[in-house]
Amino acid sequence: MGLVHHHAQLVYLITKSVIMSQRSEVIRLYKTLLHLGRDYPKGFDYFKTRLKSAFMKNKDVEDPGQIKAMIARGEFVVKEIEALYMLRKYRTLKKRYYES
């Protein structure tokens, strides 16, 4: 009985540790996206509202695998937004210097 209790406590601590590290990843992801939202074409307030509602919709998810998948999706969105911003800057420069 003592071994089973010890094992259950160890599993709980490991799970708690995974959740806490994922929590910091989620916060980092949120801040990164919030930072990228400053240049969003529809405005920062629009972006911030949508970002917050997207994160709040999933606030009760506790499954580490599901959280990991959502973090990966969020990181994909970051890359997509960065690519769109780079494309917009490229088009602006091209228009400025090569099209008269």
Steps between C-alpha positions, in 0.01 A plus 500: 500500500780743579662436161173565315447823691859607428457418129173698481664796670797483259266490197312801641822697547623418150165598350497822702854578378401445135195721539704779662762493224224503240339792680815706453508399133139612457573835666806549278293415192226743604751782551666427164168510320397814686824666390438398138148641522633856516538504121184308416315658204161511676655666805645397832170510689337263251797262523521517880129425543513200266823372658360520851178322406697223324714440809208527743300247298765237583586606856346189657695248292718287731618217272876554446485345152218727393676804647818405313304480174344841561841652576633356173203649315564836665866492398389424144272805512795713619705388199211569264448852636874571478501377139206724415673801654820425308302470177328831569835671562647345185205621292530850645872517421450357153227751428710786634819423310403305188161632397481866412 
